[in-house]
Amino acid sequence: MNKFWIIVGQVYKKNVKSMGFLSMVLSPIIILLVVAVIIYFVAQSESEIPKIAVFSDEPQVVEALTSQPHEEMTITTAYQTPQEAKADLEAEKLDGYLQLTEENGLYTGEYVYTPQSADVDIEQLTNLLSKIQLEQQTEELNLSQEAVETLLTPAQLKKTRIEFRGGGGITTTDNVEDAIKMGSAYAVGIAVFVFIMTYSSIIAEEIASEKGTRIMEVILSSVSSTVHFFGKLTGIFLICLTQIGIYAVIGLIAFQFPFVKELLAGVDVIALLKGLAGTSLVYFLFGVILYAVIAAFLGSLVTKIEDVSKAVSPIVFIALGGFYAGLFAFYSPNHLVVKVASYIPLFTPFVMPFRIASDTVSTAGIMVSVLVLLLFTLITTGVSAVLYRSNVLIYSDSGMFKTMKTSLKGLKKT
């Protein structure tokens, strides 16, 4: 057991202290910071109140527009002609001007602006004009305000999804809750894919580098291949947990800043965290472990570190297929392909979180998928450990498949 923890500590310390780990941890944070800064400046630019001029042959419509309460723009009548407004528009003293014409009680308009102008909500302008137009037509037709409001009141439609539970219980969910659940599942899918790609390469390189330099022979003379195999896996898994822990601490610290609180003002953080934790976390951890085990086995098949990318290419394609299956599940969680893929262990970590988020799978189905994933992970780990013991000392440039064939022959002899 002491030798096991020596291997774990060696793998952990070597990787955590490396620049690769630092860049691996910081890269997502830097990307998030860049995105946050972009969102902040976009929000700041949108908060600028645009100033526009209005021209019309009908004084009453200009007066009605300027008298209407509107916080998202400033309407001015200081300009006598469109040419004056255009001059200030060119000098960037004005964001745009609106020219209105009236024919048979109907208004048409043209809004002129430049690429440098602050954004104006054209829909809001259209609604203001429609309201003024409606008021004038109401007066002409001698309709009461109550009658007009009754005619224009739209039908009300509310969408509520219900779920029938055992024992006759019924639960309801709203659109916001569904969006948070699906967003959480999407985040889990991306995290699974990124962590699989990252840590599969790390574990494969760990083994291939030792095998390529013949250090493996020295190591295995003092420790069994099984202890070495699980020591490497445990060390990599602890590195993975360390990275997750760092993100959790940074997230808690970042949430104390007013800017972050303002950015997340419309997000139910507690509901989001609930979506990320629980069953989704189980799928995430088992997914990373499963692919890391396969990567360790594949890494033991090559003798040169340069061949690691070729060795882990099957993992890349399988994980990519799982990721796209997850994206498909995002839009069609009830599709037969999605239902089948959610029970295939290599795809389960990507697909099942979306089915859980959309409530298209029962509790029994979730338990079955977790059990299948657990059993498959254990079987894969056991088989990989046995094959690892056989092929880790086989040095051959004839390719992965021939190395595996030689390894299987060695197992039969033993």
C-alpha angles and dihedrals in degrees: 000000000000090000089050093057091045089059091044092051093046093051092044098047095043094053100037092052093048125101088234091065091046092052090044091055097041099044097074090042092052091048091050091048092051091049091047092050091049091049090048095052092044089052090048092051091048090051090063108104109231120225118219136176125223128211127184141147087228109076092191093063092049090049091047092050094050093045094052114098110246124159098184097067143020117231116201133189095190093111121083099196138020088244091063090049091048091054092054090043089057090048088051092240090118130042098210147314134238123218115198131193129185128212125171091343093307122114126216124181146182122214115205121198143146132240088254094055122111112255116269122202100239090184090059091050090049091050091050092051091046090052092050091046091050093049092052093047090048090057092047092050093043092235121157119241090241092055092050093049090050092051093048098044106114124222114266118234124179123189116213125172118207129195124205111222130191116283094033096290119149127199129189131208132193131220094257092055091048091050091051091049093049091045090053091049090050090051091050091050092052092045092050091051095046095045093046092051092046102043096037088061092045096052093043091050091047092058098035093051092054092044093047094053092046090240087123091073091057093045095049091050089070102029134036120255090239093057089045092050096050092040090057092047093048092049092051091046091053089051088053091051090047091055091049090048091051090052091048092052093045089049092052091048093045092051089064092066116093091225092059092045089052091048091052095040093115095043125090096224094185092053090046092052090048088054092050094046129056118038094000090059090052091054090047095052095043091046093054092045093048095050092042090055091051090046091052090053093047091047090057090058095066128069099199128057089223088069095056093094089056091046095054095041091100088057090050093053094044092048091046089052090049091049093052089046086055091051089050089050089053090065101028110027091161096054116121092234090055092049092051094043091052089066096046102098096220090053100034096089090056102040109031096063088061092050090049091048092051092044092234094131130063126233088253090054091052092050091049092051092049091048092048091047091048094048092045091049092050093047092046090048092050094047092045091050091052093047090043090058090053103044105030091090096041110109112194137143093198094098141268097284094052090047089053091048090052089047092053091049089052090052092052091053091052 
